[in-house]
């Protein structure tokens, strides 16, 4: 057998060359493969960066009103778009509405381009329900019925998927947007909120098993989701979330409809009837106080008030303090409107086992009662000052250019009250002066000023231009006593005496007119 050695040598050389080439390829291509697999391509980087910039730009434009977006939730609902300048195309991927019957977000519109001002019709089933607008660049906008656009201010991150989380209360056929506490992957937030994350699995939990809003209590119901991903255990407060792209998660609370009768009342404030103290009749002026339950105002009378309240928490505010006025009718001073003012403050409350109290909230678990207790914190009495001008006995006033008889303004009494000098006396003719002071206040009378009056007066066929007052008597009348003080002013100007307020009190300053100190 003849073997061609030269051919054998060439074959060996070719084999060696091929082996070297394989080694080179492995050394270059395999690392390159891992580099390209682990690092986004230039195109991808540009795409993600551009997408993030577009999201931010779109939000800025929308918040500036380019376009302004209004959700008209009539029986034929629609989205209203308005541009005030050159329109910028607004691409919509989906519009969702929340269905209270299925407790799910339902697609209402797909792949729509808004190129100018106009209306985008929505299905009638969207009526009176919240909606979500998802744009082609990944922004998510939330709208309540008959409201303008709203969103969150979180800035999108390159290459991340948005996870939008919101909370609603299911109240029959109504959907109530809620602010609820959540914890997403260890980060605490309040709904609505958006997180930008890598595809993967994350933890999610609701901070509250119950929520309270407008007199309604909602219990945790479930999680629902729409988009690229989902919730692992929808009926658990703490669950896991898988994310593979944009995802919308809704935290749902079901509002409780069971109602109970709760009777509200007060004790300590006389709101009706008549109080008889000897010959003195005292009647309260106000027959009700203000009660606010769940931001609704009621008037609470002496017989109480019964309301139908749902199971759960309710905000309750009794009027505090309460100022009650009392009218007096006493033989000594006659009828005195608002003769007494009492200030009442809350001192405690009484409930039954079905109503518990926590601050300004009550928790209702059955038919119950809630009574607020009041105590009087301060009592004020009226100090009424009036003047009584008269002519000397037997004199007759025939003509006058200005009134001079009766309660004429200008005659003043100097007193000391609580260490302060106070001048008492009417400032208008035929209108007494009424001031209020705490029960037990001491009134020290020090001086009775003289008063003069000018005009044209015919008295007993004589004519006068100027008259001067002559203090003769100061009388103090207290309710229940005909006269507690009666001070003759024989040694004018020495009129010093004092009295203490324990009831409405009438101070009468008796003055006789004369001319220049000479009896008319």
KEGU-483508 format. One line per 4 residues: number of its first residue (from 1); for each residue x, y, z of C-alpha. Coordinates in Angstrom, 3 decimals. Each point is the difference from the previous one (the first is absolute). Layout:
REM KEGU-483508
NUM> X,Y,Z | ...
REM end
This chain:
REM KEGU-483508
1> 0.000,0.000,0.000 | 1.420,3.197,-1.103 | -0.695,3.040,2.125 | 0.580,3.495,-1.276
5> 1.877,1.655,2.848 | -0.405,3.546,-1.336 | -3.833,-0.349,0.024 | 0.123,-1.336,3.531
9> 2.044,3.015,1.114 | -2.488,2.394,-1.665 | -2.925,-1.741,1.738 | 1.652,0.313,3.389
13> 0.639,3.709,-0.588 | -3.656,0.636,-0.890 | -1.183,-1.799,3.132 | 2.332,2.023,2.212
17> -1.218,3.257,-1.614 | -3.658,-0.933,0.590 | 0.706,-0.780,3.652 | 1.650,3.396,0.509
21> -2.981,1.796,-1.605 | -2.460,-1.796,2.279 | 1.981,1.085,3.069 | 0.010,3.620,-1.218
25> -3.756,-0.046,-0.644 | -0.740,-1.393,3.435 | 2.244,2.595,1.646 | -1.691,2.918,-1.802
29> -3.631,-0.932,-0.661 | -0.973,-1.549,3.339 | 0.966,3.072,2.106 | -1.644,2.208,-2.581
33> -3.205,-2.005,0.341 | -0.116,0.512,3.763 | 0.823,3.677,-0.358 | -2.850,0.573,-2.440
37> -2.424,-2.088,2.053 | 0.769,1.768,3.277 | 0.136,3.595,-1.346 | -2.878,1.676,-1.893
41> 0.826,0.821,-3.563 | 0.565,3.566,-1.051 | -3.446,-0.061,-1.583 | -1.577,-1.250,3.222
45> 1.801,2.621,2.080 | -1.147,2.761,-2.299 | -3.525,-1.443,0.029 | -0.237,-0.137,3.814
49> 1.532,3.431,0.439 | -2.326,1.478,-2.583 | -3.000,-1.682,1.568 | 0.862,1.437,3.427
53> 0.413,3.494,-1.455 | -3.268,-0.324,-1.900 | -1.849,-1.026,3.162 | 1.262,3.038,1.876
57> -0.684,2.322,-2.922 | -3.517,-1.362,-0.454 | -0.816,0.488,3.693 | 1.265,3.576,-0.085
61> -2.123,0.785,-3.036 | -3.132,-1.607,1.442 | 0.390,1.784,3.328 | 0.360,3.277,-1.949
65> -3.230,-0.818,-1.819 | 1.449,-1.153,-3.312 | -2.389,-1.671,-0.276 | -2.339,0.645,2.906
69> -1.964,-3.184,0.617 | -3.431,-0.038,1.664 | -2.059,-3.088,0.788 | -3.680,0.805,-0.544
73> -1.810,-2.817,1.799 | -3.509,0.534,-1.295 | -2.308,-2.801,-1.124 | 1.931,0.190,-3.260
77> 3.509,0.380,1.430 | 2.930,1.348,-1.972 | 3.508,1.420,0.328 | 0.350,3.630,-1.041
81> 3.367,1.065,-1.467 | 0.840,3.671,-0.479 | 3.170,1.570,-1.413 | 0.795,3.688,0.388
85> 2.958,-0.086,-2.408 | 1.300,-2.163,-2.836 | -1.214,-3.553,0.791 | 2.541,-2.631,1.033
89> -1.109,-3.497,-0.883 | -1.237,-1.843,3.095 | 0.146,-3.758,-0.520 | -2.193,-2.137,2.257
93> 0.695,-3.697,0.430 | -3.031,-0.754,2.172 | -2.728,1.710,1.978 | -1.363,-2.063,2.888
97> -3.075,0.556,2.150 | -0.555,-1.639,3.363 | -3.039,-2.288,0.067 | -1.561,-0.201,3.495
101> -1.947,-3.120,-0.969 | 3.082,-2.013,-0.957 | 2.476,1.940,2.188 | 2.331,0.098,-2.997
105> 1.504,2.534,-2.378 | -1.656,-0.434,-3.386 | 1.448,1.193,-3.317 | -2.140,2.776,-1.452
109> 2.218,1.248,-2.857 | 2.981,-1.515,-1.838 | 2.775,1.616,-2.082 | -1.329,3.494,-0.611
113> 1.843,3.052,-1.312 | -1.107,3.491,1.099 | 1.194,2.590,-2.519 | -2.021,3.052,1.081
117> -2.818,1.313,2.166 | -3.050,-2.231,0.141 | -1.926,-2.644,1.907 | 0.773,-3.692,0.396
121> -3.212,-1.969,0.704 | 0.060,-2.652,2.714 | -2.404,-2.912,0.489 | -3.094,0.746,2.101
125> 1.179,-2.583,2.538 | 2.786,2.424,0.955 | -2.603,2.442,1.357 | 0.808,1.235,3.518
129> 3.076,-2.233,0.318 | 3.701,0.962,0.216 | 2.144,-0.467,-3.097 | 3.684,-0.506,-0.810
133> 1.730,1.265,-3.134 | 3.133,-1.919,-1.003 | 2.067,1.794,-2.649 | 2.335,-1.495,-2.586
137> 3.048,1.298,1.902 | -1.081,-1.697,3.236 | -1.617,2.852,1.940 | -3.094,-0.830,2.028
141> -2.601,2.659,0.802 | -2.850,-0.465,2.477 | -3.307,1.882,-0.191 | -3.004,0.036,2.286
145> -3.400,0.648,-1.586 | -0.380,3.622,-1.113 | 3.565,0.986,0.786 | 3.134,1.124,-1.790
149> 3.201,-1.947,-0.490 | 2.060,-1.116,2.992 | 3.098,-2.099,0.271 | 3.019,-0.672,2.197
153> 3.242,1.924,-0.265 | 2.392,-2.948,0.116 | 2.505,0.169,-2.848 | 0.303,-3.095,-2.167
157> 3.346,-1.810,-0.021 | 1.617,-1.378,-3.127 | -0.829,-3.639,-0.643 | -2.448,-0.252,2.925
161> -3.624,-1.149,-0.020 | -2.613,2.220,1.703 | -2.100,-1.625,2.732 | -2.926,2.296,0.771
165> -1.831,-0.686,3.297 | -3.249,1.638,1.043 | -2.769,-0.705,2.519 | -3.784,0.161,-0.289
169> -2.982,-0.582,2.261 | -2.866,-2.052,-1.409 | -3.238,1.601,1.163 | -2.701,-1.933,-1.816
173> 0.102,1.237,-3.577 | 2.171,2.969,0.965 | 3.789,0.023,-0.025 | 1.722,2.298,2.507
177> 3.687,0.874,-0.569 | 1.951,-0.508,3.224 | 3.322,1.000,1.473 | 1.338,-3.153,1.609
181> 3.353,-1.037,1.378 | 1.981,-2.664,-1.869 | 3.447,-1.578,0.243 | 1.544,-0.955,-3.350
185> 3.193,-2.016,0.285 | 0.768,1.625,3.362 | -0.815,3.543,-1.153 | -2.908,1.724,1.786
189> -2.318,2.230,-2.052 | -3.519,1.394,-0.267 | -2.226,-0.755,-2.961 | -0.068,0.940,-2.777
193> 3.684,-0.689,-0.628 | 2.196,-1.320,-2.809 | 3.187,-2.037,0.291 | 2.480,-0.618,-2.836
197> 1.597,-3.426,0.331 | 1.833,-2.698,-1.915 | -1.979,-3.057,-1.064 | -0.199,-2.392,2.928
201> -1.879,-0.870,3.178 | -0.713,2.476,2.803 | -1.839,0.107,3.317 | -3.118,2.108,0.520
205> -2.164,0.544,3.071 | -2.843,2.235,1.172 | 0.667,1.874,3.242 | -3.653,0.239,1.012
209> -2.585,-2.750,0.308 | -2.665,2.718,0.364 | -0.365,3.470,-1.471 | -2.355,2.799,0.988
213> -1.428,2.680,-2.292 | -3.113,2.203,0.190 | -1.732,-2.098,2.632 | 0.724,-3.285,-1.748
217> 2.302,-2.764,1.139 | 1.611,-2.275,-2.562 | 1.570,-3.401,0.624 | 2.859,-1.352,-2.087
221> -1.480,-1.968,-2.883 | 2.589,-0.913,-2.640 | 2.716,1.027,-2.450 | -0.690,0.154,-3.729
225> 2.443,0.603,-2.832 | 0.104,0.734,-3.685 | 3.015,0.091,-2.283 | 3.224,-1.980,-0.208
229> 0.132,-1.933,3.243 | -2.298,-0.824,2.873 | -0.636,-0.474,3.702 | 0.676,-3.436,1.454
233> -2.540,-0.031,2.856 | -2.716,2.562,-0.817 | -1.934,-0.476,3.268 | 3.012,0.314,2.345
237> 1.018,3.354,1.456 | 3.650,-1.005,-0.503 | 0.800,-1.568,-3.336 | 2.507,-0.299,-2.807
241> -0.007,1.813,-3.342 | 1.538,-1.195,-3.249 | 0.982,2.743,-2.446 | 0.904,-0.540,-3.645
245> -1.082,3.391,-1.346 | -2.350,2.911,0.802 | -2.424,-1.091,2.731 | -2.978,1.592,1.765
249> -0.943,-1.346,3.442 | -3.155,1.001,1.861 | -0.406,-0.388,3.752 | -3.713,-0.495,0.670
253> -1.966,0.583,3.187 | -3.635,-1.004,0.289 | -2.094,2.539,1.886 | -2.321,-1.308,2.729
257> -3.720,0.766,-0.453 | -1.476,-1.350,3.245 | -1.650,2.868,1.893 | -0.837,0.448,3.660
261> -1.979,2.550,1.982 | 2.162,2.230,2.167 | -1.696,2.501,2.326 | 1.978,3.129,0.869
265> -0.806,2.131,3.041 | 1.567,2.438,2.459 | -0.203,0.569,3.718 | 0.780,3.063,2.062
269> -1.460,2.731,-2.236 | -3.621,1.128,0.543 | -1.383,0.211,-3.528 | -3.688,0.515,0.716
273> -2.606,0.737,2.643 | -0.149,2.623,2.705 | 2.058,0.220,3.161 | -1.920,1.541,2.903
277> 2.014,1.428,2.881 | -2.485,1.579,2.391 | -1.630,2.891,-1.830 | 2.639,-0.019,-2.748
281> -0.618,-1.885,-3.271 | 3.046,-1.050,-2.020 | -0.354,-1.360,-3.545 | 2.837,-1.317,-2.201
285> 0.146,1.677,-3.406 | 1.658,-2.759,-2.036 | -1.902,-3.259,-0.360 | 2.665,-1.862,-2.006
289> 3.748,-0.415,-0.311 | 1.999,-0.841,-3.123 | 1.010,-3.590,-0.716 | 2.174,-0.942,-3.001
293> 0.083,-3.651,-1.091 | 2.103,-0.959,-3.016 | 0.181,3.664,-1.109 | -3.808,0.368,0.103
297> -1.435,2.572,2.403 | -2.990,-0.758,2.235 | -1.804,1.850,2.788 | -0.198,-2.037,3.191
301> -2.983,0.809,2.208 | -1.063,-1.031,3.511 | -1.553,-3.228,-1.295 | 3.177,-1.167,-1.727
305> 0.601,-0.976,-3.618 | -0.011,-3.482,-1.551 | 2.022,-0.670,-3.158 | 0.439,-3.083,-2.169
309> 3.740,-0.611,-0.180 | 1.904,-2.705,-1.828 | 2.189,-2.501,1.780 | 3.435,1.426,0.696
313> 1.605,3.343,0.707 | -1.780,3.366,-0.003 | 1.307,3.465,0.766 | -2.070,1.714,2.704
317> 0.389,3.573,1.252 | -2.228,1.487,2.692 | -0.054,3.783,0.314 | 2.687,1.040,2.474
321> -0.174,2.376,1.727 | -3.737,0.748,0.114 | -1.277,3.447,0.989 | -3.542,-0.120,1.362
325> -1.956,3.204,0.530 | -2.760,0.417,2.577 | -2.898,2.454,0.025 | -1.082,1.294,3.418
329> -3.379,1.195,1.226 | 0.248,1.419,3.518 | -2.281,2.406,1.901 | 2.988,2.148,0.957
333> 1.426,0.597,-3.479 | -2.759,-1.146,-2.351 | 0.816,-1.999,-3.111 | 3.690,-0.208,-0.822
337> 0.879,-1.696,-3.335 | 3.354,-1.771,0.191 | 0.359,0.802,3.679 | 2.392,-2.907,0.471
341> 2.581,-1.767,-2.180 | 1.472,-3.351,0.976 | 2.967,-1.662,-1.649 | -0.128,-3.800,-0.061
345> 2.901,-2.289,-0.881 | 0.160,-3.728,-0.680 | 1.035,-1.975,3.073 | -0.480,-3.586,-1.196
349> -2.386,-2.362,-1.746 | -2.120,-3.076,0.576 | -0.552,-2.793,-2.547 | -1.360,-3.518,-0.082
353> 1.936,-3.108,-1.011 | -0.738,0.412,-3.733 | 1.631,3.424,-0.249 | 3.637,0.598,0.881
357> 1.763,3.380,-0.012 | 3.476,0.877,-1.238 | 0.675,3.739,-0.104 | -2.419,1.563,-2.475
361> -1.007,-3.390,-1.410 | -2.466,-2.615,1.128 | -0.099,-3.629,-1.113 | -3.514,-1.351,-0.498
365> -0.560,-3.757,0.223 | -3.738,-0.028,0.780 | -2.940,2.102,1.185 | 1.310,2.333,2.656
369> 0.056,3.288,1.871 | 2.504,2.796,0.370 | -0.526,2.781,2.527 | 2.400,2.917,0.430
373> 0.308,1.443,3.500 | 0.377,3.762,0.518 | 0.953,2.049,3.033 | -0.420,3.733,0.549
377> 3.403,1.662,-0.130 | -1.008,3.668,0.371 | -3.106,2.051,0.802 | -0.405,3.597,-1.190
381> -2.734,2.379,1.180 | -1.317,3.136,-1.649 | 0.777,3.337,1.652 | -2.578,2.424,-1.374
385> 0.516,3.728,0.512 | -2.665,2.590,-0.742 | -0.593,3.649,0.836 | -3.186,1.535,1.334
389> -0.207,3.783,-0.502 | -2.923,1.927,1.483 | -1.071,3.554,0.852 | -0.519,1.302,3.517
393> -3.287,-1.067,1.527 | -2.862,2.103,-1.312 | 1.907,1.325,-3.032 | -1.490,-0.345,-3.459
397> 1.915,-0.326,-3.270 | -1.988,1.923,-2.630 | 2.472,0.098,-2.937 | 3.420,-1.504,-0.744
401> 2.302,-0.152,-3.022 | 1.607,-3.256,1.150 | -1.102,-2.755,2.409 | 0.883,0.601,3.654
405> -2.232,-2.432,1.919 | 0.541,-3.698,0.589 | 3.012,-2.043,-1.090 | 2.132,2.755,-1.533
409> 3.535,-0.813,-1.130 | 3.090,1.726,1.348 | -0.368,-0.410,3.753 | 2.885,-2.282,1.045
413> 1.109,-1.826,3.147 | 3.638,-0.790,0.728 | 0.603,-3.466,1.459 | 2.858,-2.358,0.734
417> -0.391,-3.581,-1.247 | 2.758,-2.575,0.431 | 2.541,2.744,0.624 | -0.946,1.913,-3.151
421> -1.813,3.334,-0.240 | -3.239,-0.506,-1.940 | -2.439,2.793,-0.853 | -3.617,-1.182,-0.130
425> -2.939,1.712,-1.676 | -2.113,0.065,-3.184 | 1.449,1.535,-3.150 | -3.354,0.317,-1.812
429> -3.265,1.504,1.193 | -2.547,-2.518,1.264 | 2.413,-2.935,-0.424 | 1.545,-1.441,3.125
433> 3.551,-1.307,0.060 | 0.482,-3.741,0.552 | 3.354,-1.534,0.902 | 0.784,-3.545,1.176
437> 2.224,-0.984,2.907 | 0.744,-3.342,1.692 | -2.093,-1.021,2.987 | 1.552,1.327,3.200
441> 1.466,3.138,-1.588 | 0.207,2.930,2.425 | -1.109,3.411,-1.301 | 1.441,2.977,1.904
445> -1.862,3.251,-0.755 | 2.272,3.030,0.478 | -1.365,3.059,-1.796 | -3.148,1.289,-1.698
449> 0.882,2.485,-2.725 | -2.054,3.118,-0.662 | -1.674,0.408,-3.354 | -1.287,3.024,-1.870
453> -2.297,0.469,-2.930 | -0.570,2.976,-2.333 | -3.095,0.932,-1.967 | -3.256,1.894,0.315
457> -2.107,-1.028,2.972 | -3.220,1.528,1.389 | -0.602,-1.122,3.565 | -2.744,1.544,2.140
461> -0.313,2.893,-2.479 | 3.713,0.769,0.289 | 2.569,-0.466,-2.774 | 3.375,-1.701,0.401
465> 2.956,-0.631,-2.348 | 2.235,-2.135,2.231 | -0.907,-2.577,2.623 | 2.327,-1.721,2.480
469> -0.544,-3.390,1.608 | -0.278,-0.385,3.761 | 0.736,-3.565,1.249 | -2.570,-1.003,2.608
473> -0.136,-3.784,0.267 | 1.660,-3.190,-1.290 | -2.053,-3.193,0.195 | 1.206,-3.568,-0.517
477> -2.619,-2.658,-0.755 | 0.878,-3.698,-0.092 | -2.206,-2.784,-1.294 | -1.873,-1.372,2.998
481> 0.525,3.126,2.105 | -2.020,3.150,-0.438 | 2.830,2.301,1.089 | 3.415,-1.207,1.089
485> 1.557,3.478,0.159 | -1.569,3.462,0.162 | 2.555,2.746,0.474 | -1.106,3.583,0.566
489> 2.539,2.482,-1.277 | -0.400,2.632,2.652 | 3.714,0.675,0.274 | 0.921,0.183,-3.699
493> 2.514,-0.934,-1.343 | 0.441,-2.644,2.730 | -1.931,-2.957,-1.443 | 2.326,-2.833,0.946
497> -1.604,-3.451,0.406 | 0.344,-3.497,-1.491 | -2.114,-3.013,-0.939 | 0.625,-3.508,-1.360
501> -1.523,-1.664,-3.084 | -1.855,-3.222,0.774 | -2.840,0.487,-2.485 | -1.018,2.430,-2.757
505> 0.239,3.454,1.575 | -1.559,3.366,-0.855 | 1.874,3.187,0.936 | -2.233,3.119,-0.119
509> 1.497,3.494,0.210 | -2.626,2.522,1.148 | 0.700,3.601,-1.103 | -1.961,3.233,0.466
513> 0.442,2.855,-2.466 | 0.862,3.459,1.291 | 1.625,3.142,-1.356 | 3.523,0.787,1.100
517> -0.471,-1.851,3.250 | -3.233,1.871,0.746 | -3.300,-1.849,0.199 | -2.324,0.850,-2.857
REM end
